[in-house]
Amino acid sequence: MDSDIPICPLCLRPIPADVPQSAHHLIPKLKGGKGGPTVLMHHICHKEIHATLTESELARHFNTPEALRSHPRLARFAGWIAKRPPGFLSKSPGSRRKR
């Protein structure tokens, strides 16, 4: 495998240049993270993070890749998506956060 291909910090799969990807602010911009650290991840993984957690939860408790992987729902998602190819896309049902 090419060592220049980045690895998604949520699902730990490679992120080839030709698959949808996005930068995730470890501390949300609206919570003081503008200009702060970001991680490159698969777009589907990024969408799952924001469908699962609020901006406040991300800022307070889930602001590292390790913390994100420790969240029960995100851990289940990461295990499921890890069995799919890096370019796998799925229609997201939208936000499933409990308000």
C-alpha positions as CSV (number, residue, x, y, z in Angstrom):
1,M,0.0,0.0,0.0
2,D,1.2,3.5,-0.8
3,S,2.4,5.2,2.4
4,D,1.3,8.6,1.1
5,I,-2.4,7.7,1.3
6,P,-3.8,9.2,4.5
7,I,-5.7,7.0,7.0
8,C,-9.1,8.0,8.3
9,P,-8.9,8.5,12.1
10,L,-12.4,7.1,12.7
11,C,-12.6,3.9,10.6
12,L,-8.8,3.5,10.1
13,R,-9.2,2.7,6.4
14,P,-7.1,4.5,3.7
15,I,-8.5,7.6,2.1
16,P,-7.5,7.5,-1.6
17,A,-7.5,10.8,-3.4
18,D,-10.5,9.9,-5.6
19,V,-13.0,9.2,-2.8
20,P,-15.1,11.9,-1.0
21,Q,-13.2,13.3,1.9
22,S,-13.4,16.2,4.3
23,A,-11.5,17.9,7.1
24,H,-13.0,17.5,10.6
25,H,-12.2,20.2,13.2
26,L,-11.4,18.4,16.4
27,I,-12.9,21.3,18.3
28,P,-15.9,22.7,16.3
29,K,-15.4,26.1,14.8
30,L,-18.5,27.4,16.6
31,K,-16.9,26.3,19.9
32,G,-13.6,28.0,19.5
33,G,-11.9,25.6,17.1
34,K,-11.6,28.0,14.1
35,G,-8.0,27.7,13.0
36,G,-7.5,24.7,15.3
37,P,-6.4,21.2,14.5
38,T,-8.2,19.3,11.8
39,V,-8.1,15.6,10.6
40,L,-8.8,14.4,7.1
41,M,-11.4,11.7,7.0
42,H,-13.9,10.0,4.7
43,H,-16.9,12.2,4.1
44,I,-19.2,9.4,5.2
45,C,-17.3,9.1,8.5
46,H,-17.4,12.8,9.0
47,K,-21.2,12.9,8.4
48,E,-21.7,10.1,10.9
49,I,-19.8,12.0,13.6
50,H,-22.0,15.1,13.1
51,A,-25.2,12.9,13.0
52,T,-24.2,11.4,16.3
53,L,-22.8,14.2,18.4
54,T,-23.7,17.8,19.1
55,E,-21.1,20.6,18.7
56,S,-21.0,20.9,22.5
57,E,-20.3,17.1,23.0
58,L,-17.6,17.3,20.3
59,A,-15.9,20.3,22.0
60,R,-16.1,19.0,25.5
61,H,-15.7,15.2,25.3
62,F,-15.0,14.0,21.8
63,N,-12.1,16.2,20.6
64,T,-9.6,13.6,19.7
65,P,-9.7,10.7,17.3
66,E,-9.3,8.3,20.2
67,A,-12.3,9.8,22.0
68,L,-14.4,9.6,18.8
69,R,-13.6,5.9,18.3
70,S,-14.5,5.3,22.0
71,H,-18.1,6.5,21.5
72,P,-20.3,3.4,21.4
73,R,-22.3,4.4,18.3
74,L,-19.2,5.6,16.4
75,A,-17.3,2.5,17.4
76,R,-20.1,0.3,15.9
77,F,-20.2,2.5,12.8
78,A,-16.4,2.2,12.4
79,G,-16.6,-1.5,12.7
80,W,-19.3,-1.7,10.1
81,I,-17.7,0.7,7.6
82,A,-14.3,-0.9,8.0
83,K,-15.6,-3.9,6.0
84,R,-16.5,-1.7,3.0
85,P,-14.1,-0.4,0.4
86,P,-12.6,3.1,0.9
87,G,-14.9,4.7,-1.7
88,F,-18.1,3.2,-0.2
89,L,-21.0,5.7,-0.1
90,S,-24.3,5.3,1.7
91,K,-27.3,7.6,1.9
92,S,-27.4,9.1,5.4
93,P,-30.8,9.2,7.0
94,G,-29.9,12.6,8.4
95,S,-29.4,13.6,12.0
96,R,-30.2,10.9,14.5
97,R,-29.1,12.9,17.6
98,K,-31.3,12.9,20.6
99,R,-32.2,16.4,21.4
